[in-house]
Each structure stands twice: as C-alpha cells, then as structure tokens.
Amino acid sequence: MTSVSIIIVTYNSEKEIVNCINSLLPQLNEVNREIILIDNNSIDNTISLINDIENNNISIIQNKENFGFTKANNQGIKNANGDYILLLNPDTTVPNSTINNLLNEIKDNSNWGAIAPQLRFSDGRIQNSCRRFPRRRDIIYESIGLSKIFKNSKEFNYWKMGDFDHNKSRLVDQPAGAALLISKKVIDEIGLLDEQFPMFFSDVDLCKRIWDAGYNVQYTTNSFITHKSGASVYRKRIKMIVSSHFSFWQYFNKYKTKLLDNVLNILVGIFLLALIPFRILLNLLFPNLIIRERRSL
C-alpha cells in the first residue's frame, strides 16, 4: 500500500515543474510514495520535461483539454493508492523530510483531517496562506480597502486573518490548497473536491466539509514549502478574475441557504459582477500593483 499519493496538476508549467519534481524525488524512496501528475493540455514543454525524469513512481494523466484545477485534482485522487493525499502546486519546492514531518504530525492526531505546512516565498518571506471562512461583509471590506487600511484588524481583515501570526502552529479554517495533506479516509467520507468551483474555492469548500464532518484542519510551522505563488493563475489573469468572483458567489449560495440568505446572495452576486471590470482595468493598467499572494478577490 502506498503511504502518500502526491497529486500535481500542471498547465504550461515548464518553468516550475522540474524543480518541483526534483525536490520530491529524494522523498519518494523513503516510504512507498507516488506522484500522479495530471496535465491540462499544456502546449509548452511540460510533458517532455516530465518524461525526461526517469522514476517508476511517477505516472502522468494527459488531458486533451483543460478540465480546470478542481476536476484534474479529482482525476488524480481517483487514481491514487495512498493512505494520504498531498495536493501540491507545480510552483512549489519541497525540502527533504517535509513529507515525513507532515505525515508524523497528522498520524499523531487522529482528529486531524488535513494538515498544511508553512508556505514561503523563494526569498524566505512567509506567505499569509491561512484564512477564515469568508463572510459576505468581507467582500465590502476587501473591495473598498478597509482590509488594507486596518490590516491587523480581526474585523476588517477577518477573512485573510490579518490578526494571525503565521509563525505559530494552530488549527485554522482553511490553509491554502497549494500544499495540503489530507487523509484518504476523510476524502472517502466527505467526497471529492466540488467541481462547481473550477479553480478557486475548491480548497475552501473542501476544508469546510472537513470541519463539518467533525475533523480539524491544522496549519503547522514545523514544516515549510517554498511556493512561487500564482504561476499558473497569472498566465490567464482576466479569466481568473471572472472565475474567482463567480466561485466566491457560488460558495455563499452553497452554504447560505435560508430565505434571507438567498436575497443577500443575489445582492452579493450583483456587487461581485460589478467589481469585475474595475479589477480587470486595474490589472491592465497597473499589473505590478497586484501582489502575487493568495488572491481570489
């Protein structure tokens, strides 16, 4: 039985994927582990570069079209043999012993459904990768800049956890899906990633269902992974802006279902729709002002 199945979804990832896989290779032989790579119809050299890496523990699924991040991850999970699933972005490098450390922690805590390491930029800076489950008013705070003005406020920067020190390990609502180790037993219980969220919020929704099923989600600083952040997303930035706004709205529609909620969800949807052209214009005029951290709004 394979202990860990590492699921990596690629799309035109030639600049990142070799470093990612090379960082994983020394850790494949420690215990039975596998890499399942799902390529969403890359048109660059991603596949040829992967084929040049000789390792029997790497398998490739080549899609003839771009199925999106969430559906591709589900393809990988369906083909996985591991007791644990590591969802991993291609723009990451994984230091030696990281997988072992994550495994040891989650195995020692039977009520943890998932665990995520600290994420760092290549220069060593810590990424603010954890978030609380969003509230509708967080959209207002984010869009009018209150979350930036009062960035350490638990109210105005509640969603992005401006009050949280990412140097401390703790239970969190939802760490970034760039590197997330999940018990396969828990996935079998709660189901695969929800494909109504093709790119954004599938990790948020997954963590919400983990918590709702009675398990915890842990953020740990005992391990770290270097994350380039946004390497795939920023290649089709305008499309991703639209997708992120739609998924934000879908999230509220899924979890806020009372009569008044339905009315508020419609208003939120209108507001998110109205924000799209402004964000696109800002991105076109000032692309360097967009901080490449974990952004879905």
N, C-alpha and C positions, 0 to 999 in steps of 0.2 A: 504494500500500500504506500502510495506517495504521501509524504507528510505535508508538503506545500505545493500548490499549483500557482505559479506566478502568471497572471493574465496581463498582457500588454497589448493595447490597441494602437495601431500605427496608421498614420495618413501623411504621406510625404515627409517622413521623419528621418531622412538620410543624414541630417546634421546631428541628430541626437542618439539614434538607436544603437549604434555600435558602442559608444561609451556606456550606455545603459547595460547592454548585454555583457560587455566585458567586465563590468563591475559585479555582475551576478555570477559569472562562470565559476569563480573560486568557491562560491557558496552552494553550488549545485551538487557537489560531491560529498558534502558533509553528512547529509541525510538524504534519503530519496526525495528528490525535488524535480520539478519540471517547469519549463517555460512554455506557455501557449501564447503564440503571437497571432493576433488577428489583424490583417491588413485590409483597410477600407479602400481598395482600388487605388493605391498610390501610383503616380505617374512619374515619380523620380526614381532614384536608385535604391530605395529602401529594401526591396525584396532581394536584389542581387547582393547587397551588402550583408544581409542576414544569411543568405545561402553560403556566403564565403566563410561563415563561422561554423566549424565542424563540431557538433555536440549532439549526441543522441537524445539528450534531454530537452531539446528544443523542437517544437512542432509548429507548423505555420498553417493558418487558415487564410486563404486568399479570396476575398470577396470580389465579385465582378462589378460591384457598385459600392458607393459609400453608404453603408447602412446606419451611420451615426455611432457615436461613442457608446451609448447605452446598449443598443442591440448587439453590437460587436462584443462588448463585455459579456453579455448573456451567452453568446456563442461559445466564448471561452469557458465560462463556468459550466455549461452543459457538457463540455468535453474534458472537464477537469477530473483528476483522480485523487486529489489531495484531501486530507482532513481539514486543511485550512486553505483559504483562497487569499492571495495577495493581489489586490488590484493596484496596478502600478503604471504610471505615465511613462512614455518613452523618453521624456526630457528629464529623467532622473538618473542619478548615480547612487549606488547603494554600497556603503562601506562594508568591509568584512565584519562578520559577526552580527550585523544588523538583524538579519532574518532570525538567527538563533535567539537573540535578545528578545525580539518581539514574541517569538514562539514561547519562550520560557515564561514571560510575563502573563500571556493570555492563558497558558495551561495552568498556572498557579492560581488563577482567579476564574472559577467555573461560571460565575455570573456575568463575565465579560463576553459580549457577543462580538466585539470588534475592538481593535487597538490600532492607533496611528502614531507614527514617530514624529518627532520634531522635523520640520522642513526648514532648510537653509538655502539661501542664495549661494552662488559659486564663490562669492567673496566672504562667506561666513556669516553674513547677517541672517538673523532669524526671521522667517516669514510668519506673518499673522494668519495662521492656517485654520484656526478654530472659530466656530461661530455658534451662536444660539439659533434655535429655530425662529424664523422671522415672524414679526407681527406686521399687520398692514400699515401701521403708522411708521414703521421703519423705512418704508419706501419714501414717505414725505421727508423724513429726517435726512435720508441719503441724497435725495434729489435736490433739496434746497441748501444743502451744505452744512446742516446743523451737526451731522456726524463728524465733519472735518473740523468745525469750529470748536466743538466740545468732544474731542476725540477720546478723552478718558472717561467720559460720562457713561454710566450704566444705562441711563435712559436714552440719550440721544445717539449713542453708539452701541446700543444693546445688541443688535444683530451681529455686528462684526467684533464684539467683545473687546471694546476699547479699554475696558477696566481690567482685562485679564493679562497676567504676566506669562508669556509663552516660554519662560524659563522654568515653569513649575508643572509637574505632572498632576493631572486631575481628570475626573470624569467630565466630559463635555457633551453637548447636544450632538454636534456634528463636526468632526475634523474634515479636512479636505480629502477628496477621493483620489488625489494624486498618488497616495500610498496608504492603503487601508487593508489591514489583515483581518479577515472575517472567518469565523468558524463555519465550516461547510454544514454542520448540523443546524446552525441557526438559519442559514440560507435555505436549507431544505424545509425548515419550519415556516419561514415568513415569505418565501418565494424569491424569484429573481428580481433584478432591477426593473423598475417600472418604465416601459418603453414609451409612455406618453411624454416622458422627459428625454428627448433625443440626445441632448448634450449637457445641459445644466439641470441641476436639482435632482438628478437621479441618485446622487450620493446623499443629498439632504433627505430625500424620501426614504432611502434605504436605512439611514440611521434613525429616522423617526419610527420606522416599523420595528427596528431592533429594540428601541426603548419601549414601544407599545407592547412588545411581546414579553417584556419583563427582564430584558437583559440590559447591561450597561455598555457604554462606549467610552474607552479610555484614551486619553492623549498622554504620551509618555516622552519625557526628555532623556530617558536612559538610552535612546537610540535616535539617530538623525539620518536623514536622507537629503542629498543635495538636489534641488529642484529648480530647473531653469524657469519654469512658470510661464504658461501661456504660449508655448512654442507652436502648438497646433492651432489654438484659438485665434491667434493674431494673424494667421495667414488669410483668414476669411472673416475679418473683423466685423464688417457690416452685417453679414449673415448671422454672425454670432450674437450681435446686439439684439437683433429681432428675435432670435431663438431664446435668448436669456429672458427677455421681457415676457414672452409667451409662457415659458416654463414657470416663471415667478407667479403668473396669474393662475396657471394650472395647479400649482401647489396649494394655493388658497382654496381653489374650487374643490380639491380633493379632501382637505381637512377642515374646512369651514363650511358646513352644510346646512345650518339652520336657516330659517326663512330670512331673518335679518342679515345673516351672513351672505346669503345669495345676492341681496341688494348691494351690500358693501363690496362684494366681489366684482359686481358689474362696474361700480364706480372705480375700483382699483384697476380693472382692466382698461377702462377708458383713459385713466391717468397714465398707465404704463404705455398705452398706444400713443398717446400724445407726446410722451417723452422720447420716443424712438427717433424722430427726425432731428431733435436737438442733440442727442448723443451721437448720431451719425455725423452731423455737421461739426461738432466739437472734435470728433475723431479725425475728420478730414482736414480741418484747419490746424489743429494742434495735436498731432499724433504722439508727440513726445511728452505731452502732459498726462497721458494715460499711464498710470502706474501699473506695471505688469505684475500685480499680485492677484490674489484670488478674487475675481470680479464677475458678478452676474448682474450687476447694476452699477 
